[in-house]
Amino acid sequence: MPVCPRCQQFVESQAIVCPTCRLMLKAHGHPGIPLFRAEEDEYLCQTCTYHEDDTCNFPQRPFAKECTLYHNPQTSTQVLTYRPSRQALVKHWLRRNAPLLIVVALLLISLLIALS
């Protein structure tokens, strides 16, 4: 369970506001949009990836204390991507191109009958 940054009480992961101190925990009142907050004397932009590569368009940049798009490259985990096996790729290709394979097979059979 996450902890409220202001009162240090445990809150539900989908809670929009802290039930104890009424601090807003999610952005725009939506449980799926996290709201990141800076420490008291710091700004989020100092450690944000989007500030480093100059792609941030947040109006409070570079002095943002709260942000919904914050991304810290030091604390993020590497995203694992799914890579299907060759057998799965072949099965998918065969399933996707089955009509074409049937037409080619019928053409080859008719060519063999015509030549014999």
Backbone as a printed PyTorch tensor [residue, N CA C, xyz], in Angstrom:
tensor([[[  0.8330,  -1.1840,   0.0000],
         [  0.0000,   0.0000,   0.0000],
         [  0.8730,   1.2400,   0.0000]],

        [[  0.5160,   2.2230,  -0.8170],
         [  1.2880,   3.4700,  -0.8260],
         [  1.0430,   4.2920,   0.4380]],

        [[  1.9400,   5.2350,   0.6470],
         [  1.8740,   6.0970,   1.8190],
         [  1.6270,   7.5340,   1.3610]],

        [[  0.8010,   8.2560,   2.0760],
         [  0.5440,   9.6660,   1.7810],
         [  1.8130,  10.4680,   2.0480]],

        [[  2.2380,  11.3220,   1.0990],
         [  3.4690,  12.0870,   1.3120],
         [  3.3600,  13.1430,   2.4070]],

        [[  2.1520,  13.5770,   2.7370],
         [  2.0010,  14.6180,   3.7570],
         [  1.8670,  14.0340,   5.1600]],

        [[  0.9230,  13.1040,   5.3560],
         [  0.6400,  12.6140,   6.7140],
         [  1.2260,  11.2380,   7.0000]],

        [[  1.8470,  10.6140,   6.0170],
         [  2.5120,   9.3200,   6.1600],
         [  1.5600,   8.1920,   6.5640]],

        [[  0.2770,   8.3140,   6.2530],
         [ -0.7010,   7.2690,   6.5150],
         [ -0.8300,   6.3810,   5.2860]],

        [[ -1.1220,   5.1000,   5.4880],
         [ -1.3330,   4.1980,   4.3690],
         [ -2.6520,   4.5390,   3.6810]],

        [[ -2.6270,   4.5360,   2.3470],
         [ -3.8330,   4.8010,   1.5640],
         [ -3.9720,   3.7140,   0.5090]],

        [[ -5.1660,   3.5490,  -0.0170],
         [ -5.3840,   2.5810,  -1.0940],
         [ -4.6610,   3.0470,  -2.3440]],

        [[ -4.2720,   2.1060,  -3.1890],
         [ -3.5220,   2.4660,  -4.3880],
         [ -4.3780,   3.2330,  -5.3910]],

        [[ -5.6970,   3.0630,  -5.3540],
         [ -6.5890,   3.7680,  -6.2780],
         [ -7.2250,   5.0050,  -5.6490]],

        [[ -6.8080,   5.3820,  -4.4500],
         [ -7.4030,   6.5370,  -3.7630],
         [ -7.0530,   7.8220,  -4.4920]],

        [[ -8.0420,   8.6790,  -4.6690],
         [ -7.8320,   9.9550,  -5.3490],
         [ -7.3250,  11.0130,  -4.3740]],

        [[ -7.8530,  11.0120,  -3.1620],
         [ -7.3820,  11.9200,  -2.1100],
         [ -7.0930,  11.1040,  -0.8600]],

        [[ -6.1990,  11.6130,  -0.0390],
         [ -5.8910,  10.9490,   1.2230],
         [ -7.0820,  11.1150,   2.1620]],

        [[ -7.5930,  10.0290,   2.7600],
         [ -8.7430,  10.1650,   3.6500],
         [ -8.4210,  10.9010,   4.9470]],

        [[ -7.1640,  10.9870,   5.3150],
         [ -6.7880,  11.6410,   6.5670],
         [ -6.5810,  13.1430,   6.3920]],

        [[ -5.6940,  13.5320,   5.4730],
         [ -5.3390,  14.9510,   5.3300],
         [ -5.9470,  15.6040,   4.0920]],

        [[ -6.6620,  14.8650,   3.2730],
         [ -7.3330,  15.3540,   2.0630],
         [ -6.3650,  15.8700,   0.9960]],

        [[ -5.1380,  15.3640,   0.9780],
         [ -4.1620,  15.7290,  -0.0450],
         [ -4.5210,  15.0080,  -1.3390]],

        [[ -4.5020,  15.7250,  -2.4550],
         [ -4.7990,  15.1400,  -3.7550],
         [ -3.6540,  14.1910,  -4.1340]],

        [[ -3.9960,  12.9120,  -4.3930],
         [ -2.9890,  11.9080,  -4.7250],
         [ -2.9700,  11.5660,  -6.2060]],

        [[ -4.0840,  11.7480,  -6.8880],
         [ -4.1780,  11.4510,  -8.3170],
         [ -4.5580,  12.7150,  -9.0610]],

        [[ -4.0750,  12.8380, -10.2770],
         [ -4.3180,  14.0440, -11.0560],
         [ -5.6980,  14.0380, -11.6890]],

        [[ -6.3020,  15.1890, -11.7590],
         [ -7.5790,  15.4190, -12.4350],
         [ -8.6980,  14.5320, -11.9010]],

        [[ -8.5820,  14.0470, -10.6770],
         [ -9.6260,  13.2240, -10.0860],
         [ -9.7760,  11.8690, -10.7310]],

        [[ -8.7510,  11.3870, -11.4030],
         [ -8.8050,  10.1040, -12.0970],
         [ -7.8360,   9.1380, -11.4320]],

        [[ -8.2910,   7.9410, -11.0190],
         [ -7.3950,   7.0170, -10.3020],
         [ -6.2600,   6.4640, -11.1470]],

        [[ -6.3070,   6.6110, -12.4660],
         [ -5.2530,   6.0740, -13.3180],
         [ -4.1630,   7.0570, -13.6590]],

        [[ -4.2680,   8.3170, -13.1950],
         [ -3.2610,   9.3240, -13.5120],
         [ -2.5060,   9.6760, -12.2370]],

        [[ -1.2800,   9.1710, -12.0850],
         [ -0.5180,   9.4790, -10.8650],
         [ -0.0610,  10.9370, -10.8600]],

        [[  0.0540,  11.4970,  -9.6850],
         [  0.5160,  12.8720,  -9.5090],
         [  1.8230,  12.8190,  -8.7250]],

        [[  2.9010,  13.2220,  -9.3620],
         [  4.2170,  13.1860,  -8.7380],
         [  4.4830,  14.5210,  -8.0480]],

        [[  5.0930,  14.4670,  -6.8640],
         [  5.3950,  15.6710,  -6.0850],
         [  6.8800,  15.7060,  -5.7570]],

        [[  7.4170,  16.9290,  -5.7470],
         [  8.8180,  17.1310,  -5.3850],
         [  8.9450,  17.2710,  -3.8800]],

        [[ 10.1690,  17.0900,  -3.3940],
         [ 10.4530,  17.3470,  -1.9890],
         [ 10.3220,  18.8450,  -1.7450]],

        [[ 10.4290,  19.2700,  -0.5030],
         [ 10.1610,  20.6640,  -0.1380],
         [ 11.0420,  21.6800,  -0.8640]],

        [[ 12.3440,  21.4610,  -0.9340],
         [ 13.2570,  22.4550,  -1.5040],
         [ 13.7230,  22.1040,  -2.9130]],

        [[ 13.0990,  21.1490,  -3.5680],
         [ 13.5450,  20.7090,  -4.8820],
         [ 12.4310,  20.8900,  -5.9040]],

        [[ 12.8150,  20.7760,  -7.1770],
         [ 11.8630,  20.8010,  -8.2810],
         [ 11.9570,  19.4700,  -9.0160]],

        [[ 10.8440,  19.0280,  -9.5530],
         [ 10.8350,  17.7550, -10.2790],
         [ 11.6640,  17.8290, -11.5560]],

        [[ 11.7030,  18.9830, -12.1840],
         [ 12.3810,  19.1170, -13.4780],
         [ 13.8800,  18.8370, -13.4020]],

        [[ 14.4760,  18.9670, -12.2400],
         [ 15.9150,  18.7440, -12.1080],
         [ 16.3010,  17.3050, -12.4140]],

        [[ 15.3950,  16.3630, -12.1710],
         [ 15.7120,  14.9510, -12.3780],
         [ 14.8210,  14.2860, -13.4120]],

        [[ 14.0930,  15.0620, -14.1900],
         [ 13.1430,  14.4790, -15.1440],
         [ 13.7840,  14.2410, -16.5100]],

        [[ 13.4500,  13.1320, -17.1040],
         [ 13.9720,  12.7820, -18.4270],
         [ 13.5240,  13.7860, -19.4820]],

        [[ 12.2750,  14.2200, -19.4080],
         [ 11.7310,  15.1280, -20.4190],
         [ 12.3740,  16.5110, -20.3520]],

        [[ 12.8340,  16.9130, -19.1920],
         [ 13.5450,  18.1870, -19.0690],
         [ 14.9450,  18.0530, -19.6640]],

        [[ 15.5830,  16.9160, -19.4510],
         [ 16.9380,  16.6900, -19.9570],
         [ 16.9810,  16.6960, -21.4850]],

        [[ 16.0020,  16.0440, -22.1290],
         [ 16.0340,  15.9940, -23.5950],
         [ 15.2110,  17.1160, -24.2380]],

        [[ 14.7410,  18.0720, -23.4370],
         [ 14.0420,  19.2710, -23.8910],
         [ 12.7410,  18.9720, -24.6480]],

        [[ 12.0170,  17.9290, -24.2300],
         [ 10.7270,  17.6170, -24.8450],
         [  9.5560,  17.9460, -23.9310]],

        [[  9.8310,  18.5160, -22.7760],
         [  8.7680,  18.8560, -21.8260],
         [  8.0400,  20.1120, -22.2940]],

        [[  6.7060,  20.0720, -22.2510],
         [  5.9240,  21.2550, -22.5960],
         [  5.0190,  21.6690, -21.4300]],

        [[  5.4020,  21.3040, -20.2320],
         [  4.6260,  21.6210, -19.0360],
         [  4.7820,  23.1110, -18.7380]],

        [[  3.6960,  23.8350, -18.4800],
         [  3.7900,  25.2880, -18.2910],
         [  4.6380,  25.7180, -17.0930]],

        [[  4.7350,  24.8970, -16.0550],
         [  5.5000,  25.2730, -14.8680],
         [  6.9900,  24.9440, -14.9780]],

        [[  7.4180,  24.4080, -16.0860],
         [  8.8070,  24.0420, -16.2680],
         [  9.6670,  25.2750, -16.2000]],

        [[ 10.7850,  25.2740, -15.6030],
         [ 11.5480,  24.2610, -14.8850],
         [ 11.3210,  24.2870, -13.3730]],

        [[ 10.2330,  24.9230, -12.9170],
         [  9.9970,  25.0560, -11.4840],
         [  8.7750,  24.2680, -11.0290]],

        [[  8.5290,  23.1170, -11.6260],
         [  7.3470,  22.3170, -11.3010],
         [  7.5500,  21.5680,  -9.9930]],

        [[  6.5990,  21.7160,  -9.1060],
         [  6.5940,  20.9590,  -7.8460],
         [  5.6820,  19.7440,  -7.9550]],

        [[  4.6850,  19.7950,  -8.8610],
         [  3.7700,  18.6830,  -9.1260],
         [  3.7110,  18.4640, -10.6260]],

        [[  3.6760,  17.1970, -11.0350],
         [  3.6440,  16.8900, -12.4650],
         [  3.0220,  15.5170, -12.6780]],

        [[  2.3170,  15.3590, -13.7860],
         [  1.7260,  14.0610, -14.1200],
         [  2.6030,  13.2650, -15.0740]],

        [[  3.5610,  13.9050, -15.7140],
         [  4.3960,  13.2320, -16.7180],
         [  5.8110,  12.9450, -16.2390]],

        [[  6.0980,  13.1750, -14.9730],
         [  7.4520,  13.0270, -14.4500],
         [  7.9920,  11.6160, -14.6850]],

        [[  9.2410,  11.5490, -15.1210],
         [  9.9070,  10.2640, -15.3380],
         [ 11.3620,  10.4070, -14.9350]],

        [[ 11.7560,   9.6870, -13.9020],
         [ 13.1250,   9.7220, -13.4100],
         [ 13.8850,   8.5240, -13.9800]],

        [[ 14.9150,   8.7380, -14.7980],
         [ 15.6290,   7.6090, -15.4020],
         [ 16.4140,   6.7660, -14.3990]],

        [[ 16.7980,   7.3320, -13.2470],
         [ 17.5570,   6.5650, -12.2650],
         [ 16.6870,   5.5750, -11.5030]],

        [[ 15.4220,   5.8850, -11.2950],
         [ 14.5580,   5.0080, -10.5180],
         [ 13.6560,   4.1390, -11.3700]],

        [[ 13.6380,   4.3540, -12.6670],
         [ 12.7420,   3.5590, -13.5050],
         [ 13.3370,   2.1770, -13.7470]],

        [[ 12.4580,   1.2210, -13.9320],
         [ 12.8950,  -0.1340, -14.2470],
         [ 12.8560,  -0.3310, -15.7510]],

        [[ 13.6590,  -1.2290, -16.2240],
         [ 13.7060,  -1.4940, -17.6400],
         [ 12.4410,  -2.2330, -18.0680]],

        [[ 11.8410,  -1.7900, -19.1570],
         [ 10.6200,  -2.3960, -19.6450],
         [ 10.9890,  -3.6170, -20.4780]],

        [[ 10.4100,  -4.7400, -20.1270],
         [ 10.6540,  -5.9650, -20.8740],
         [  9.6450,  -6.0650, -22.0040]],

        [[ 10.1340,  -6.3310, -23.1980],
         [  9.2380,  -6.4560, -24.3350],
         [  9.0360,  -7.9300, -24.6590]],

        [[  7.8680,  -8.2440, -25.1590],
         [  7.5280,  -9.6110, -25.5260],
         [  8.0880,  -9.8990, -26.9050]],

        [[  8.8330, -11.0030, -27.0210],
         [  9.3590, -11.4400, -28.3080],
         [  8.8850, -12.8610, -28.5530]],

        [[  7.9930, -13.0630, -29.5220],
         [  7.4850, -14.3970, -29.7860],
         [  8.5650, -15.2950, -30.3800]],

        [[  8.4040, -16.6000, -30.1660],
         [  9.3570, -17.5660, -30.7030],
         [  9.1730, -17.6940, -32.2140]],

        [[ 10.1370, -18.3250, -32.8620],
         [ 10.0370, -18.5250, -34.3110],
         [  8.8350, -19.3940, -34.6660]],

        [[  8.5830, -20.4030, -33.8370],
         [  7.4520, -21.2790, -34.0830],
         [  6.1340, -20.4900, -34.0160]],

        [[  6.0200, -19.5910, -33.0580],
         [  4.8160, -18.7730, -32.9530],
         [  4.7000, -17.8230, -34.1440]],

        [[  5.8330, -17.2800, -34.5940],
         [  5.8040, -16.4030, -35.7690],
         [  5.3610, -17.1520, -37.0160]],

        [[  5.8630, -18.3870, -37.2020],
         [  5.4770, -19.1900, -38.3650],
         [  3.9880, -19.5320, -38.3090]],

        [[  3.5080, -19.9290, -37.1400],
         [  2.0840, -20.2430, -36.9950],
         [  1.2190, -19.0300, -37.3170]],

        [[  1.6240, -17.8860, -36.8260],
         [  0.8630, -16.6650, -37.0940],
         [  0.8800, -16.3390, -38.5800]],

        [[  2.0410, -16.4810, -39.2400],
         [  2.1410, -16.2020, -40.6620],
         [  1.2740, -17.1610, -41.4710]],

        [[  1.2970, -18.4580, -41.1100],
         [  0.4750, -19.4450, -41.8160],
         [ -1.0110, -19.1460, -41.6440]],

        [[ -1.4070, -18.7960, -40.4410],
         [ -2.8030, -18.4820, -40.1840],
         [ -3.2390, -17.2290, -40.9510]],

        [[ -2.3800, -16.2450, -41.0160],
         [ -2.7020, -14.9940, -41.6960],
         [ -2.7390, -15.1690, -43.2190]],

        [[ -1.8860, -16.0560, -43.7650],
         [ -1.7890, -16.2240, -45.2140],
         [ -2.4030, -17.5310, -45.7070]],

        [[ -3.3030, -18.1220, -44.9590],
         [ -3.9200, -19.3880, -45.3450],
         [ -4.6370, -19.3040, -46.6930]],

        [[ -5.4330, -18.2810, -46.9780],
         [ -6.0950, -18.2290, -48.2990],
         [ -5.1000, -18.1940, -49.4530]],

        [[ -4.0380, -17.4580, -49.3110],
         [ -3.0170, -17.3950, -50.3560],
         [ -2.3620, -18.7580, -50.5560]],

        [[ -2.0740, -19.4480, -49.4730],
         [ -1.4620, -20.7720, -49.5710],
         [ -2.3990, -21.7730, -50.2450]],

        [[ -3.6740, -21.6810, -49.9720],
         [ -4.6500, -22.5820, -50.6080],
         [ -4.7040, -22.3190, -52.1060]],

        [[ -4.7170, -21.0680, -52.5270],
         [ -4.7470, -20.7320, -53.9530],
         [ -3.4830, -21.2290, -54.6410]],

        [[ -2.3290, -21.0550, -54.0320],
         [ -1.0670, -21.5210, -54.6160],
         [ -1.0730, -23.0410, -54.7200]],

        [[ -1.5670, -23.7370, -53.6920],
         [ -1.6340, -25.1980, -53.7280],
         [ -2.5590, -25.6660, -54.8490]],

        [[ -3.7100, -25.0300, -55.0120],
         [ -4.6310, -25.4040, -56.1000],
         [ -4.0050, -25.1550, -57.4670]],

        [[ -3.2670, -24.0690, -57.6230],
         [ -2.5840, -23.8000, -58.8870],
         [ -1.5220, -24.8540, -59.1790]],

        [[ -0.7660, -25.2550, -58.1670],
         [  0.2520, -26.2910, -58.3760],
         [ -0.3700, -27.6390, -58.7250]],

        [[ -1.4740, -27.9890, -58.0620],
         [ -2.1580, -29.2560, -58.3670],
         [ -2.7040, -29.2320, -59.7870]],

        [[ -3.3280, -28.1170, -60.1870],
         [ -3.8710, -28.0420, -61.5490],
         [ -2.7550, -28.0400, -62.5910]],

        [[ -1.6040, -27.4550, -62.2710],
         [ -0.4670, -27.4810, -63.1900],
         [  0.0800, -28.8900, -63.3380]],

        [[  0.1450, -29.6400, -62.2310],
         [  0.6140, -31.0260, -62.2820],
         [ -0.3590, -31.8990, -63.0840]],

        [[ -1.6540, -31.6830, -62.9330],
         [ -2.6470, -32.4580, -63.6980],
         [ -2.5460, -32.1040, -65.1810]],

        [[ -2.3290, -30.8270, -65.4890],
         [ -2.2630, -30.4110, -66.8900],
         [ -0.9880, -30.9530, -67.5660]],

        [[  0.1030, -31.1010, -66.8570],
         [  1.3510, -31.5810, -67.4420],
         [  1.3980, -33.0960, -67.5820]],

        [[  0.5790, -33.8270, -66.8600],
         [  0.6560, -35.2750, -66.9410],
         [ -0.2990, -35.8610, -67.9290]]])
